[in-house]
Amino acid sequence: MTMPSQRPSSTRRLASKGLPSWAILLAGLAVAVVIALLVGGALGL
């Protein structure tokens, strides 16, 4: 199964290029912080 290379997909392009581990860690931390803020705001902390 070969995916068509003409289909626009930025995430697949980034994954194919090979993101450095620190970029993945930073993205994970950012998502965790945003989720923590949303949960904290919902709980009224």
N, CA, C, O and CB atoms as a CASP TS submission, in Angstrom:
PFRMAT TS
TARGET T0000
AUTHOR 0000-0000-0000
METHOD Language model
MODEL 1
PARENT N/A
ATOM      1  N   MET     1       0.851  -1.199   0.000  1.00  0.00           N
ATOM      2  CA  MET     1       0.000   0.000   0.000  1.00  0.00           C
ATOM      3  C   MET     1       0.887   1.249   0.000  1.00  0.00           C
ATOM      4  O   MET     1       1.600   1.519   0.967  1.00  0.00           O
ATOM      5  CB  MET     1      -0.963   0.006   1.239  1.00  0.00           C
ATOM      6  N   THR     2       0.829   1.997  -1.091  1.00  0.00           N
ATOM      7  CA  THR     2       1.646   3.205  -1.189  1.00  0.00           C
ATOM      8  C   THR     2       0.754   4.427  -1.122  1.00  0.00           C
ATOM      9  O   THR     2      -0.208   4.550  -1.881  1.00  0.00           O
ATOM     10  CB  THR     2       2.475   3.212  -2.491  1.00  0.00           C
ATOM     11  N   MET     3       1.080   5.336  -0.203  1.00  0.00           N
ATOM     12  CA  MET     3       0.297   6.561  -0.081  1.00  0.00           C
ATOM     13  C   MET     3       0.682   7.532  -1.188  1.00  0.00           C
ATOM     14  O   MET     3       1.862   7.667  -1.510  1.00  0.00           O
ATOM     15  CB  MET     3       0.504   7.209   1.304  1.00  0.00           C
ATOM     16  N   PRO     4      -0.308   8.216  -1.779  1.00  0.00           N
ATOM     17  CA  PRO     4       0.005   9.198  -2.822  1.00  0.00           C
ATOM     18  C   PRO     4       0.792  10.365  -2.241  1.00  0.00           C
ATOM     19  O   PRO     4       0.360  10.992  -1.274  1.00  0.00           O
ATOM     20  CB  PRO     4      -1.285   9.709  -3.491  1.00  0.00           C
ATOM     21  N   SER     5       1.941  10.653  -2.829  1.00  0.00           N
ATOM     22  CA  SER     5       2.808  11.705  -2.299  1.00  0.00           C
ATOM     23  C   SER     5       2.236  13.095  -2.588  1.00  0.00           C
ATOM     24  O   SER     5       2.668  14.081  -1.992  1.00  0.00           O
ATOM     25  CB  SER     5       4.217  11.583  -2.896  1.00  0.00           C
ATOM     26  N   GLN     6       1.264  13.172  -3.500  1.00  0.00           N
ATOM     27  CA  GLN     6       0.716  14.480  -3.865  1.00  0.00           C
ATOM     28  C   GLN     6      -0.301  14.961  -2.833  1.00  0.00           C
ATOM     29  O   GLN     6      -0.643  16.144  -2.806  1.00  0.00           O
ATOM     30  CB  GLN     6       0.067  14.417  -5.251  1.00  0.00           C
ATOM     31  N   ARG     7      -0.787  14.053  -1.983  1.00  0.00           N
ATOM     32  CA  ARG     7      -1.788  14.452  -0.985  1.00  0.00           C
ATOM     33  C   ARG     7      -1.132  15.363   0.050  1.00  0.00           C
ATOM     34  O   ARG     7      -0.125  14.986   0.650  1.00  0.00           O
ATOM     35  CB  ARG     7      -2.422  13.201  -0.294  1.00  0.00           C
ATOM     36  N   PRO     8      -1.690  16.564   0.268  1.00  0.00           N
ATOM     37  CA  PRO     8      -1.089  17.494   1.239  1.00  0.00           C
ATOM     38  C   PRO     8      -1.292  17.005   2.666  1.00  0.00           C
ATOM     39  O   PRO     8      -2.425  16.877   3.129  1.00  0.00           O
ATOM     40  CB  PRO     8      -1.689  18.901   1.079  1.00  0.00           C
ATOM     41  N   SER     9      -0.213  16.739   3.348  1.00  0.00           N
ATOM     42  CA  SER     9      -0.294  16.312   4.739  1.00  0.00           C
ATOM     43  C   SER     9       0.977  16.761   5.445  1.00  0.00           C
ATOM     44  O   SER     9       2.012  16.101   5.352  1.00  0.00           O
ATOM     45  CB  SER     9      -0.488  14.764   4.852  1.00  0.00           C
ATOM     46  N   SER    10       0.895  17.879   6.147  1.00  0.00           N
ATOM     47  CA  SER    10       2.089  18.456   6.766  1.00  0.00           C
ATOM     48  C   SER    10       2.636  17.535   7.855  1.00  0.00           C
ATOM     49  O   SER    10       3.850  17.435   8.036  1.00  0.00           O
ATOM     50  CB  SER    10       1.773  19.841   7.355  1.00  0.00           C
ATOM     51  N   THR    11       1.740  16.863   8.579  1.00  0.00           N
ATOM     52  CA  THR    11       2.208  16.009   9.672  1.00  0.00           C
ATOM     53  C   THR    11       3.028  14.854   9.126  1.00  0.00           C
ATOM     54  O   THR    11       4.040  14.474   9.715  1.00  0.00           O
ATOM     55  CB  THR    11       1.024  15.477  10.495  1.00  0.00           C
ATOM     56  N   ARG    12       2.590  14.286   7.990  1.00  0.00           N
ATOM     57  CA  ARG    12       3.358  13.182   7.420  1.00  0.00           C
ATOM     58  C   ARG    12       4.700  13.684   6.899  1.00  0.00           C
ATOM     59  O   ARG    12       5.708  12.983   6.986  1.00  0.00           O
ATOM     60  CB  ARG    12       2.566  12.495   6.290  1.00  0.00           C
ATOM     61  N   ARG    13       4.710  14.905   6.354  1.00  0.00           N
ATOM     62  CA  ARG    13       5.982  15.455   5.872  1.00  0.00           C
ATOM     63  C   ARG    13       6.940  15.655   7.045  1.00  0.00           C
ATOM     64  O   ARG    13       8.122  15.328   6.940  1.00  0.00           O
ATOM     65  CB  ARG    13       5.755  16.798   5.124  1.00  0.00           C
ATOM     66  N   LEU    14       6.440  16.187   8.157  1.00  0.00           N
ATOM     67  CA  LEU    14       7.297  16.401   9.321  1.00  0.00           C
ATOM     68  C   LEU    14       7.794  15.069   9.860  1.00  0.00           C
ATOM     69  O   LEU    14       8.959  14.938  10.235  1.00  0.00           O
ATOM     70  CB  LEU    14       6.546  17.174  10.418  1.00  0.00           C
ATOM     71  N   ALA    15       6.901  14.079   9.896  1.00  0.00           N
ATOM     72  CA  ALA    15       7.296  12.771  10.418  1.00  0.00           C
ATOM     73  C   ALA    15       8.330  12.128   9.505  1.00  0.00           C
ATOM     74  O   ALA    15       9.264  11.482   9.982  1.00  0.00           O
ATOM     75  CB  ALA    15       6.071  11.852  10.568  1.00  0.00           C
ATOM     76  N   SER    16       8.169  12.302   8.191  1.00  0.00           N
ATOM     77  CA  SER    16       9.113  11.685   7.255  1.00  0.00           C
ATOM     78  C   SER    16      10.483  12.358   7.353  1.00  0.00           C
ATOM     79  O   SER    16      11.516  11.709   7.189  1.00  0.00           O
ATOM     80  CB  SER    16       8.576  11.771   5.809  1.00  0.00           C
ATOM     81  N   LYS    17      10.479  13.668   7.621  1.00  0.00           N
ATOM     82  CA  LYS    17      11.761  14.370   7.770  1.00  0.00           C
ATOM     83  C   LYS    17      12.479  13.913   9.034  1.00  0.00           C
ATOM     84  O   LYS    17      13.709  13.889   9.078  1.00  0.00           O
ATOM     85  CB  LYS    17      11.545  15.898   7.806  1.00  0.00           C
ATOM     86  N   GLY    18      11.715  13.553  10.060  1.00  0.00           N
ATOM     87  CA  GLY    18      12.336  13.096  11.300  1.00  0.00           C
ATOM     88  C   GLY    18      12.495  14.248  12.277  1.00  0.00           C
ATOM     89  O   GLY    18      13.494  14.967  12.247  1.00  0.00           O
ATOM     90  N   LEU    19      11.497  14.420  13.149  1.00  0.00           N
ATOM     91  CA  LEU    19      11.589  15.485  14.140  1.00  0.00           C
ATOM     92  C   LEU    19      12.583  15.103  15.225  1.00  0.00           C
ATOM     93  O   LEU    19      12.648  13.939  15.622  1.00  0.00           O
ATOM     94  CB  LEU    19      10.210  15.782  14.753  1.00  0.00           C
ATOM     95  N   PRO    20      13.356  16.064  15.710  1.00  0.00           N
ATOM     96  CA  PRO    20      14.258  15.787  16.834  1.00  0.00           C
ATOM     97  C   PRO    20      13.465  15.501  18.099  1.00  0.00           C
ATOM     98  O   PRO    20      12.338  15.973  18.253  1.00  0.00           O
ATOM     99  CB  PRO    20      15.216  16.969  17.068  1.00  0.00           C
ATOM    100  N   SER    21      14.053  14.730  19.001  1.00  0.00           N
ATOM    101  CA  SER    21      13.330  14.306  20.204  1.00  0.00           C
ATOM    102  C   SER    21      12.937  15.506  21.056  1.00  0.00           C
ATOM    103  O   SER    21      11.884  15.483  21.694  1.00  0.00           O
ATOM    104  CB  SER    21      14.183  13.334  21.029  1.00  0.00           C
ATOM    105  N   TRP    22      13.762  16.558  21.081  1.00  0.00           N
ATOM    106  CA  TRP    22      13.438  17.707  21.927  1.00  0.00           C
ATOM    107  C   TRP    22      12.191  18.417  21.418  1.00  0.00           C
ATOM    108  O   TRP    22      11.423  18.960  22.213  1.00  0.00           O
ATOM    109  CB  TRP    22      14.618  18.686  21.982  1.00  0.00           C
ATOM    110  N   ALA    23      11.976  18.422  20.092  1.00  0.00           N
ATOM    111  CA  ALA    23      10.775  19.065  19.546  1.00  0.00           C
ATOM    112  C   ALA    23       9.532  18.285  19.964  1.00  0.00           C
ATOM    113  O   ALA    23       8.504  18.874  20.301  1.00  0.00           O
ATOM    114  CB  ALA    23      10.856  19.163  17.998  1.00  0.00           C
ATOM    115  N   ILE    24       9.634  16.954  19.940  1.00  0.00           N
ATOM    116  CA  ILE    24       8.503  16.119  20.351  1.00  0.00           C
ATOM    117  C   ILE    24       8.228  16.324  21.838  1.00  0.00           C
ATOM    118  O   ILE    24       7.073  16.407  22.254  1.00  0.00           O
ATOM    119  CB  ILE    24       8.780  14.619  20.050  1.00  0.00           C
ATOM    120  N   LEU    25       9.296  16.405  22.639  1.00  0.00           N
ATOM    121  CA  LEU    25       9.121  16.616  24.081  1.00  0.00           C
ATOM    122  C   LEU    25       8.492  17.976  24.350  1.00  0.00           C
ATOM    123  O   LEU    25       7.614  18.096  25.204  1.00  0.00           O
ATOM    124  CB  LEU    25      10.471  16.502  24.816  1.00  0.00           C
ATOM    125  N   LEU    26       8.934  18.998  23.629  1.00  0.00           N
ATOM    126  CA  LEU    26       8.365  20.336  23.818  1.00  0.00           C
ATOM    127  C   LEU    26       6.885  20.347  23.452  1.00  0.00           C
ATOM    128  O   LEU    26       6.073  20.953  24.152  1.00  0.00           O
ATOM    129  CB  LEU    26       9.128  21.375  22.974  1.00  0.00           C
ATOM    130  N   ALA    27       6.536  19.681  22.360  1.00  0.00           N
ATOM    131  CA  ALA    27       5.131  19.626  21.947  1.00  0.00           C
ATOM    132  C   ALA    27       4.304  18.909  23.009  1.00  0.00           C
ATOM    133  O   ALA    27       3.205  19.348  23.349  1.00  0.00           O
ATOM    134  CB  ALA    27       4.988  18.913  20.578  1.00  0.00           C
ATOM    135  N   GLY    28       4.831  17.814  23.528  1.00  0.00           N
ATOM    136  CA  GLY    28       4.118  17.066  24.574  1.00  0.00           C
ATOM    137  C   GLY    28       3.932  17.908  25.825  1.00  0.00           C
ATOM    138  O   GLY    28       2.863  17.900  26.435  1.00  0.00           O
ATOM    139  N   LEU    29       4.978  18.636  26.207  1.00  0.00           N
ATOM    140  CA  LEU    29       4.881  19.495  27.391  1.00  0.00           C
ATOM    141  C   LEU    29       3.853  20.599  27.175  1.00  0.00           C
ATOM    142  O   LEU    29       3.070  20.908  28.073  1.00  0.00           O
ATOM    143  CB  LEU    29       6.253  20.108  27.727  1.00  0.00           C
ATOM    144  N   ALA    30       3.856  21.192  25.985  1.00  0.00           N
ATOM    145  CA  ALA    30       2.902  22.264  25.697  1.00  0.00           C
ATOM    146  C   ALA    30       1.469  21.747  25.788  1.00  0.00           C
ATOM    147  O   ALA    30       0.599  22.406  26.357  1.00  0.00           O
ATOM    148  CB  ALA    30       3.165  22.862  24.302  1.00  0.00           C
ATOM    149  N   VAL    31       1.230  20.565  25.226  1.00  0.00           N
ATOM    150  CA  VAL    31      -0.111  19.973  25.282  1.00  0.00           C
ATOM    151  C   VAL    31      -0.498  19.688  26.731  1.00  0.00           C
ATOM    152  O   VAL    31      -1.633  19.937  27.137  1.00  0.00           O
ATOM    153  CB  VAL    31      -0.174  18.672  24.441  1.00  0.00           C
ATOM    154  N   ALA    32       0.458  19.161  27.513  1.00  0.00           N
ATOM    155  CA  ALA    32       0.171  18.844  28.913  1.00  0.00           C
ATOM    156  C   ALA    32      -0.170  20.111  29.695  1.00  0.00           C
ATOM    157  O   ALA    32      -1.089  20.111  30.514  1.00  0.00           O
ATOM    158  CB  ALA    32       1.371  18.126  29.561  1.00  0.00           C
ATOM    159  N   VAL    33       0.575  21.193  29.440  1.00  0.00           N
ATOM    160  CA  VAL    33       0.317  22.451  30.144  1.00  0.00           C
ATOM    161  C   VAL    33      -1.062  22.994  29.785  1.00  0.00           C
ATOM    162  O   VAL    33      -1.803  23.449  30.656  1.00  0.00           O
ATOM    163  CB  VAL    33       1.402  23.491  29.809  1.00  0.00           C
ATOM    164  N   VAL    34      -1.401  22.946  28.499  1.00  0.00           N
ATOM    165  CA  VAL    34      -2.710  23.451  28.063  1.00  0.00           C
ATOM    166  C   VAL    34      -3.831  22.637  28.699  1.00  0.00           C
ATOM    167  O   VAL    34      -4.820  23.201  29.168  1.00  0.00           O
ATOM    168  CB  VAL    34      -2.829  23.410  26.521  1.00  0.00           C
ATOM    169  N   ILE    35      -3.682  21.316  28.716  1.00  0.00           N
ATOM    170  CA  ILE    35      -4.707  20.460  29.324  1.00  0.00           C
ATOM    171  C   ILE    35      -4.817  20.763  30.815  1.00  0.00           C
ATOM    172  O   ILE    35      -5.920  20.839  31.356  1.00  0.00           O
ATOM    173  CB  ILE    35      -4.379  18.956  29.099  1.00  0.00           C
ATOM    174  N   ALA    36      -3.665  20.937  31.487  1.00  0.00           N
ATOM    175  CA  ALA    36      -3.685  21.241  32.920  1.00  0.00           C
ATOM    176  C   ALA    36      -4.403  22.563  33.180  1.00  0.00           C
ATOM    177  O   ALA    36      -5.181  22.674  34.128  1.00  0.00           O
ATOM    178  CB  ALA    36      -2.249  21.295  33.481  1.00  0.00           C
ATOM    179  N   LEU    37      -4.143  23.567  32.338  1.00  0.00           N
ATOM    180  CA  LEU    37      -4.798  24.861  32.512  1.00  0.00           C
ATOM    181  C   LEU    37      -6.307  24.739  32.289  1.00  0.00           C
ATOM    182  O   LEU    37      -7.096  25.323  33.032  1.00  0.00           O
ATOM    183  CB  LEU    37      -4.199  25.900  31.548  1.00  0.00           C
ATOM    184  N   LEU    38      -6.704  23.982  31.267  1.00  0.00           N
ATOM    185  CA  LEU    38      -8.131  23.814  30.990  1.00  0.00           C
ATOM    186  C   LEU    38      -8.820  23.095  32.142  1.00  0.00           C
ATOM    187  O   LEU    38      -9.904  23.495  32.565  1.00  0.00           O
ATOM    188  CB  LEU    38      -8.341  23.038  29.680  1.00  0.00           C
ATOM    189  N   VAL    39      -8.193  22.030  32.653  1.00  0.00           N
ATOM    190  CA  VAL    39      -8.785  21.283  33.766  1.00  0.00           C
ATOM    191  C   VAL    39      -8.837  22.159  35.014  1.00  0.00           C
ATOM    192  O   VAL    39      -9.839  22.168  35.729  1.00  0.00           O
ATOM    193  CB  VAL    39      -7.983  19.988  34.048  1.00  0.00           C
ATOM    194  N   GLY    40      -7.761  22.893  35.273  1.00  0.00           N
ATOM    195  CA  GLY    40      -7.739  23.773  36.440  1.00  0.00           C
ATOM    196  C   GLY    40      -8.808  24.852  36.343  1.00  0.00           C
ATOM    197  O   GLY    40      -9.474  25.156  37.332  1.00  0.00           O
ATOM    198  N   GLY    41      -8.975  25.426  35.168  1.00  0.00           N
ATOM    199  CA  GLY    41      -9.997  26.452  34.992  1.00  0.00           C
ATOM    200  C   GLY    41     -11.398  25.876  35.154  1.00  0.00           C
ATOM    201  O   GLY    41     -12.284  26.533  35.701  1.00  0.00           O
ATOM    202  N   ALA    42     -11.598  24.649  34.679  1.00  0.00           N
ATOM    203  CA  ALA    42     -12.913  24.019  34.785  1.00  0.00           C
ATOM    204  C   ALA    42     -13.239  23.712  36.241  1.00  0.00           C
ATOM    205  O   ALA    42     -14.396  23.789  36.655  1.00  0.00           O
ATOM    206  CB  ALA    42     -12.968  22.732  33.943  1.00  0.00           C
ATOM    207  N   LEU    43     -12.208  23.363  37.019  1.00  0.00           N
ATOM    208  CA  LEU    43     -12.434  23.049  38.432  1.00  0.00           C
ATOM    209  C   LEU    43     -12.461  24.312  39.286  1.00  0.00           C
ATOM    210  O   LEU    43     -12.781  24.253  40.473  1.00  0.00           O
ATOM    211  CB  LEU    43     -11.351  22.098  38.943  1.00  0.00           C
ATOM    212  N   GLY    44     -12.129  25.445  38.690  1.00  0.00           N
ATOM    213  CA  GLY    44     -12.160  26.709  39.412  1.00  0.00           C
ATOM    214  C   GLY    44     -10.977  26.877  40.339  1.00  0.00           C
ATOM    215  O   GLY    44     -11.099  27.511  41.387  1.00  0.00           O
ATOM    216  N   LEU    45      -9.827  26.319  39.971  1.00  0.00           N
ATOM    217  CA  LEU    45      -8.636  26.450  40.828  1.00  0.00           C
ATOM    218  C   LEU    45      -7.937  27.780  40.554  1.00  0.00           C
ATOM    219  O   LEU    45      -6.916  28.079  41.172  1.00  0.00           O
ATOM    220  CB  LEU    45      -7.652  25.267  40.592  1.00  0.00           C
TER
END
